[in-house]
Amino acid sequence: YKEGVALESKKMRSRSNSGVRLDYYQRIVHRLIMSHQEPVTGLFPASNINSHAWIRDNVYCILAVWGLSMAYKKIADQDEDRAKCYELEQSCVKLMRGLLMAMMNQKDKVERFKMTQNPLDSLHAKYSSKNGQPVVGDGEWGHLQIDAVSLYLLILAQMTASGLQIVFSLDEVSFIQNLVFYIESAYCIPDYGIWERGDKTNHGEN
């Protein structure tokens, strides 16, 4: 037993200060963020009693996980570090693919919106974290939130550039290209923005 304790203590001393610090952050990220990720969809619910998953909030949450995975990748010199890096990366992939699948379920709306530019035809801003399906009607929420979809596309591009494989098929590539056209169509249309009220004219109406 004493030999085992001494070996573990030696192992801890051999860890760099940055490695020990990353392990500390990994425990925090796992407890505060990753432990709440739905195992099937990969989405984060708004709370323990609200299963709604906002596109924007989910992307913001996963940025902490992705940043930590990048840090582990930079200093990974042990199998344990590489394993933690892989776990963090796969959490990112699962979340980004969960949002992608939820939006792809509404691909018909994207096509309609490019023609009508009607806010009722816009992509939903939130989905069920349990199954990725819509949780409110087209007219029951300020769904036209261009910043949320744009943020998703930005982070998707950055994660892909970092080496993560998030897009698996040509159908998904085509849909993501359609999302770019969707943003292009909606760019000049007053939307509900991050506060989900009124529009860009800021008259405060719901």
C-alpha positions in Angstrom: 0.0 0.0 0.0 2.8 2.4 1.0 4.6 1.7 -2.3 1.4 2.5 -4.2 1.0 5.8 -2.4 4.6 6.7 -3.0 4.2 5.8 -6.7 1.1 8.0 -7.0 2.8 10.8 -5.2 5.8 10.5 -7.5 3.4 10.6 -10.5 1.8 13.7 -9.2 5.1 15.4 -8.8 6.1 14.5 -12.3 3.0 16.3 -13.7 3.7 19.7 -14.9 2.0 22.6 -13.1 -0.1 23.2 -16.2 -1.2 19.6 -16.3 -2.3 19.7 -12.7 -4.2 23.0 -13.3 -5.9 21.5 -16.4 -7.1 18.5 -14.3 -8.6 21.0 -11.8 -10.5 22.7 -14.7 -11.5 19.4 -16.1 -13.2 18.4 -12.9 -15.1 21.7 -12.8 -16.1 21.5 -16.5 -17.3 17.9 -16.0 -19.4 18.8 -12.9 -20.9 22.1 -14.1 -21.3 21.4 -17.9 -20.7 17.9 -19.2 -22.7 16.1 -16.5 -25.8 17.9 -17.8 -25.4 16.8 -21.4 -28.2 14.6 -22.7 -26.7 11.2 -23.5 -28.9 10.6 -26.6 -29.1 14.1 -28.3 -25.9 15.6 -26.9 -27.9 18.8 -26.1 -27.9 20.8 -22.8 -31.3 21.5 -21.2 -31.9 25.0 -19.8 -32.2 23.6 -16.3 -33.0 20.5 -14.3 -36.7 21.3 -14.7 -36.7 22.8 -18.2 -35.7 20.5 -21.1 -35.6 23.2 -23.7 -32.3 23.6 -25.4 -31.5 27.0 -27.0 -29.0 27.0 -30.0 -27.1 30.0 -28.6 -26.9 28.7 -25.0 -25.7 25.3 -26.1 -23.0 26.7 -28.3 -21.8 29.0 -25.5 -21.7 26.1 -23.1 -19.7 23.8 -25.3 -17.0 26.6 -25.9 -15.6 25.9 -22.4 -15.4 22.2 -23.2 -13.7 22.8 -26.5 -11.3 25.3 -25.1 -10.2 22.8 -22.4 -9.8 20.1 -25.0 -7.5 22.4 -27.0 -5.4 23.0 -23.9 -5.1 19.3 -23.2 -4.1 18.6 -26.8 -1.3 21.2 -26.5 0.3 19.7 -23.4 -0.8 16.0 -23.7 2.3 13.9 -22.7 0.5 11.0 -21.0 -2.2 8.6 -22.0 -4.4 10.0 -19.3 -4.2 13.5 -20.8 -4.9 12.1 -24.3 -7.9 10.2 -22.9 -9.3 13.4 -21.3 -8.7 15.4 -24.4 -10.6 12.8 -26.5 -13.6 12.8 -24.0 -13.8 16.5 -24.2 -13.6 16.6 -28.0 -16.3 13.9 -28.3 -18.6 16.0 -26.1 -18.1 18.9 -28.5 -18.9 16.7 -31.5 -22.0 15.3 -29.9 -23.4 18.7 -29.1 -22.7 20.2 -32.5 -24.1 17.2 -34.2 -27.2 17.3 -31.9 -27.9 20.9 -33.0 -27.2 20.0 -36.6 -29.7 17.1 -36.5 -32.3 19.3 -34.8 -32.0 21.9 -37.5 -31.9 19.4 -40.3 -35.3 18.2 -39.2 -36.5 21.6 -40.3 -34.7 21.7 -43.6 -38.0 22.4 -45.4 -38.5 25.6 -43.4 -35.0 26.7 -44.5 -36.1 26.3 -48.1 -39.3 28.2 -47.6 -37.7 31.0 -45.7 -35.3 31.7 -48.6 -38.4 32.3 -50.7 -40.8 33.9 -48.3 -38.5 35.6 -45.7 -41.4 35.2 -43.3 -40.3 34.9 -39.7 -42.9 32.1 -39.2 -40.7 30.0 -41.7 -37.5 30.6 -39.8 -35.5 27.9 -38.0 -36.6 27.4 -34.4 -34.3 29.0 -31.8 -34.8 26.1 -29.3 -35.5 22.4 -29.3 -36.2 19.6 -26.9 -32.9 18.4 -25.3 -34.6 14.9 -25.0 -35.3 14.3 -28.7 -34.2 17.4 -30.7 -37.8 18.1 -31.7 -39.5 21.5 -31.7 -41.0 22.5 -28.3 -43.1 25.5 -29.3 -45.0 26.5 -32.4 -43.8 28.7 -35.3 -45.7 31.7 -34.0 -45.2 31.1 -30.3 -41.7 32.3 -29.9 -39.3 34.8 -31.5 -37.5 32.2 -33.5 -35.9 34.4 -36.1 -32.5 34.8 -34.3 -29.8 35.2 -36.9 -27.1 35.6 -34.3 -27.7 32.2 -32.9 -27.5 30.4 -36.3 -24.5 32.5 -37.3 -22.7 31.7 -34.0 -23.3 28.0 -34.7 -21.8 28.2 -38.2 -18.8 30.2 -36.9 -18.0 27.7 -34.1 -18.7 24.8 -36.5 -16.0 26.1 -38.9 -13.5 26.8 -36.1 -14.0 23.3 -34.5 -13.6 21.7 -37.9 -10.4 23.7 -38.5 -9.1 22.5 -35.2 -9.4 18.9 -36.3 -12.8 17.8 -35.1 -14.9 15.8 -37.5 -18.5 17.0 -37.0 -19.9 16.8 -40.5 -20.2 13.2 -41.7 -22.1 13.2 -45.0 -22.6 15.1 -48.2 -26.3 15.7 -47.2 -25.0 17.5 -44.1 -22.5 19.5 -46.1 -25.4 20.6 -48.4 -27.5 21.6 -45.4 -24.7 23.7 -43.9 -24.3 25.4 -47.2 -28.0 26.1 -47.1 -27.7 27.6 -43.6 -25.2 30.1 -45.1 -27.8 31.0 -47.8 -30.4 31.2 -45.0 -28.3 33.8 -43.1 -27.7 35.6 -46.3 -31.5 35.9 -46.9 -32.2 36.9 -43.4 -29.4 39.4 -42.9 -31.5 42.5 -43.6 -34.7 41.3 -42.0 -35.4 42.7 -38.5 -35.0 39.7 -36.2 -35.6 39.1 -32.4 -31.9 39.1 -31.5 -30.3 37.7 -28.3 -33.0 39.2 -26.0 -35.7 37.4 -28.0 -38.0 40.5 -28.0 -39.0 43.1 -30.5 -36.6 43.3 -33.4 -33.7 45.4 -34.6 -35.8 48.5 -34.4 -35.7 48.1 -30.6 -39.3 49.2 -30.0 -39.6 46.7 -27.2 -42.6 44.7 -28.5 -42.7 41.0 -28.0 
